[in-house]
Amino acid sequence: MEKILDRKVKMIWDFRGPTAAQMAQHYKKHLEEFAIIEELKFDDAGVQHFSDMHSIAFLAVAEFEMKEVRDLLKPHRGEFLSET
């Protein structure tokens, strides 16, 4: 059973429009830099492309880090990640 402090939260930034893919990829670089500078427990950043007009950048953080990161970076939404 996973401990609450080890749960991951996927923080998500949505990008829409014809430049969504490029914007998400660019934002991912900033998220990776942030994770290093802030010495976050996890440093899982990535992008997902849903269509030519919708992509996301995301950063997975430990649940105990979520509020601080949320307040600093203002993601559009978030979700718990399942380790299974």
C-alpha positions as YAML, in Angstrom:
chain: A
units: angstrom
residues:
- id: 1
  name: MET
  ca: [0.00, 0.00, 0.00]
- id: 2
  name: GLU
  ca: [1.39, 3.36, -1.02]
- id: 3
  name: LYS
  ca: [1.97, 6.05, 1.58]
- id: 4
  name: ILE
  ca: [0.21, 9.38, 1.18]
- id: 5
  name: LEU
  ca: [3.54, 11.19, 1.12]
- id: 6
  name: ASP
  ca: [4.65, 9.06, -1.83]
- id: 7
  name: ARG
  ca: [1.56, 9.64, -3.96]
- id: 8
  name: LYS
  ca: [2.11, 11.63, -7.13]
- id: 9
  name: VAL
  ca: [-0.02, 14.46, -8.40]
- id: 10
  name: LYS
  ca: [0.06, 15.23, -12.12]
- id: 11
  name: MET
  ca: [-0.17, 19.00, -12.56]
- id: 12
  name: ILE
  ca: [-1.44, 19.89, -16.02]
- id: 13
  name: TRP
  ca: [-1.23, 22.94, -18.27]
- id: 14
  name: ASP
  ca: [-3.47, 22.92, -21.37]
- id: 15
  name: PHE
  ca: [-2.44, 24.53, -24.63]
- id: 16
  name: ARG
  ca: [-4.91, 25.00, -27.46]
- id: 17
  name: GLY
  ca: [-4.68, 26.31, -30.98]
- id: 18
  name: PRO
  ca: [-2.39, 25.73, -33.96]
- id: 19
  name: THR
  ca: [0.78, 26.21, -31.86]
- id: 20
  name: ALA
  ca: [-0.35, 24.00, -28.95]
- id: 21
  name: ALA
  ca: [2.26, 21.27, -29.54]
- id: 22
  name: GLN
  ca: [5.16, 23.70, -29.70]
- id: 23
  name: MET
  ca: [3.96, 25.65, -26.66]
- id: 24
  name: ALA
  ca: [3.55, 22.48, -24.58]
- id: 25
  name: GLN
  ca: [7.05, 21.31, -25.53]
- id: 26
  name: HIS
  ca: [8.52, 24.70, -24.63]
- id: 27
  name: TYR
  ca: [6.68, 24.82, -21.30]
- id: 28
  name: LYS
  ca: [7.95, 21.31, -20.46]
- id: 29
  name: LYS
  ca: [11.52, 22.66, -20.56]
- id: 30
  name: HIS
  ca: [10.61, 25.29, -17.96]
- id: 31
  name: LEU
  ca: [8.94, 22.67, -15.78]
- id: 32
  name: GLU
  ca: [12.07, 20.51, -15.89]
- id: 33
  name: GLU
  ca: [14.21, 23.50, -14.91]
- id: 34
  name: PHE
  ca: [11.82, 24.33, -12.05]
- id: 35
  name: ALA
  ca: [11.95, 20.75, -10.74]
- id: 36
  name: ILE
  ca: [15.75, 20.86, -10.62]
- id: 37
  name: ILE
  ca: [15.98, 24.29, -9.02]
- id: 38
  name: GLU
  ca: [13.36, 23.49, -6.38]
- id: 39
  name: GLU
  ca: [14.80, 20.00, -5.77]
- id: 40
  name: LEU
  ca: [11.42, 18.31, -6.11]
- id: 41
  name: LYS
  ca: [11.11, 14.69, -5.03]
- id: 42
  name: PHE
  ca: [9.98, 13.64, -8.51]
- id: 43
  name: ASP
  ca: [11.01, 15.27, -11.73]
- id: 44
  name: ASP
  ca: [8.63, 13.66, -14.17]
- id: 45
  name: ALA
  ca: [7.74, 16.28, -16.78]
- id: 46
  name: GLY
  ca: [6.26, 15.56, -20.17]
- id: 47
  name: VAL
  ca: [3.87, 16.44, -22.93]
- id: 48
  name: GLN
  ca: [0.87, 14.75, -24.45]
- id: 49
  name: HIS
  ca: [-0.76, 15.62, -27.76]
- id: 50
  name: PHE
  ca: [-4.47, 14.99, -28.13]
- id: 51
  name: SER
  ca: [-5.04, 16.65, -31.50]
- id: 52
  name: ASP
  ca: [-3.52, 19.28, -33.78]
- id: 53
  name: MET
  ca: [-5.23, 21.88, -31.61]
- id: 54
  name: HIS
  ca: [-4.78, 20.51, -28.05]
- id: 55
  name: SER
  ca: [-1.64, 19.51, -26.16]
- id: 56
  name: ILE
  ca: [-0.67, 19.49, -22.51]
- id: 57
  name: ALA
  ca: [2.50, 19.90, -20.51]
- id: 58
  name: PHE
  ca: [2.60, 18.19, -17.15]
- id: 59
  name: LEU
  ca: [4.74, 17.86, -14.05]
- id: 60
  name: ALA
  ca: [4.34, 15.02, -11.55]
- id: 61
  name: VAL
  ca: [5.06, 16.11, -7.99]
- id: 62
  name: ALA
  ca: [4.85, 14.46, -4.60]
- id: 63
  name: GLU
  ca: [1.55, 15.13, -2.87]
- id: 64
  name: PHE
  ca: [3.24, 16.99, -0.02]
- id: 65
  name: GLU
  ca: [4.80, 19.39, -2.58]
- id: 66
  name: MET
  ca: [1.57, 19.96, -4.50]
- id: 67
  name: LYS
  ca: [0.24, 23.07, -2.73]
- id: 68
  name: GLU
  ca: [3.50, 24.99, -2.97]
- id: 69
  name: VAL
  ca: [4.01, 24.11, -6.64]
- id: 70
  name: ARG
  ca: [0.35, 24.83, -7.41]
- id: 71
  name: ASP
  ca: [0.54, 28.28, -5.84]
- id: 72
  name: LEU
  ca: [3.76, 29.14, -7.67]
- id: 73
  name: LEU
  ca: [3.02, 27.73, -11.14]
- id: 74
  name: LYS
  ca: [-0.80, 27.88, -11.31]
- id: 75
  name: PRO
  ca: [-1.60, 24.72, -13.32]
- id: 76
  name: HIS
  ca: [-4.94, 24.54, -15.07]
- id: 77
  name: ARG
  ca: [-5.82, 21.25, -13.37]
- id: 78
  name: GLY
  ca: [-4.38, 18.21, -11.67]
- id: 79
  name: GLU
  ca: [-5.01, 14.55, -10.99]
- id: 80
  name: PHE
  ca: [-3.60, 11.80, -8.80]
- id: 81
  name: LEU
  ca: [-1.37, 9.34, -10.63]
- id: 82
  name: SER
  ca: [-1.90, 5.65, -10.08]
- id: 83
  name: GLU
  ca: [1.27, 3.59, -9.67]
- id: 84
  name: THR
  ca: [-0.44, 0.42, -10.92]
...
